[in-house]
Amino acid sequence: MTSLDGQVALVTGSSRGIGAAIATLFAQHGARVVIHGRDVDALAAVGARIASTGAEVFSTTADLTEHGQVEAMRLAIEEHVGPVDILVANAGGSPVPPSPIEDITEADWRLSIDTNLTATFLTVKTFLPGMKNRGRGSIITMSSAAARRPNAGSPVGYAAAKAAIELLTKDVAAQAGPFGIRANCLSPETIMTEGNQRQIPERIQLSLIDSHPIRRLGTPEDVAAAALFLAADTAAWISGIVLDIAGGSVLV
């Protein structure tokens, strides 16, 4: 059985969806989980579910696009739980609807980049030095099939930010590997989170299923299982990869 016993795992953006599934699975495998989000009520609900299993969980909030807030989060985690061994930089999203490039405003472009790339950069930047000092650590970032498979209907800023996260992760793997740190990236395709269940009409869901060689859409638990594999010592010699979690629909 894969074990994360006693390790401190921070999962950003874990008040719902993929992040909540990762935090829950990590807790089931012995991690001391730190959950993060800005929706305090949703965060409390996830924390309560994890705590009800007897696992240790600590909640924190921070705007990940502000370095000072990320640093304050790190200090609080180290004071109340301990240094972070496993970092899952999951927080992000697609805040701007798809549109032609010439119609994207500067403000919307910056919002997409900051929500995804800047937040990931500042999170890794803040927690990496401690990992280097301790000589160990596993970092997992989050990309998207939108970054792997160009499409005229993609939200361009989001896709560009996620593609940059993939390269950032590989650079972290190259720089931090000699310090005993691994860095890998997950790239999910359509995942049926609570939000997607509500927002994607059933007829569209059915058409999306047909685009996947494995004839179903992904679940948050599919992504969590991949995160658990990469976080654990079972993947001790795996670093710098982008792992597609896409039911065979992204073949690169």
C-alpha angles and dihedrals in degrees: 000000000000109000133202092169113172096353119133110233123189115198113187119208091024102140090101145348122018095356093052091049092051093048092048094050093046090052090051088056095052105269122142095234129212113196123198137193145122098241098085096190094050090046091052091051093053091046092051092051092051093044091050088067091058094254123136114250134174124191127213138172129207142148099244092202089067113073093203091057093047090051091049089051091052092051092049092050093049091048097048104028112007140254115328115254097175123037120190107187094197102142115114141086146178105279097168126062118238114272140151112289093244090057096053111106121224089243092054091047092052091046092055093046095045095045091054117015101029092045091051093046094050092046093051092042091054100047101034098076092058091049090051091050091051093043096232143074146126121225123192122186130189126238129163140229085251087073093048102046117040112222132175089228097054122114095252100208092048093047092048092049092050092048088052090051089058092055092042089055092051091049090051089050091052095045100040101036093089088057093058096261127132125202125192137164132223119211113193125189121205106344119188099228120164088266095051091046088059099038103042112072115233093246090055091048089054092050091048090053089060090058091062122080086213096061102229139065123257126263130212086249090060090058092043091055091054091047091052091052093051094043096052132076089255085081094044094133097041118097138144097028132133109217116203113216095188113120090252094302095117110058109176 
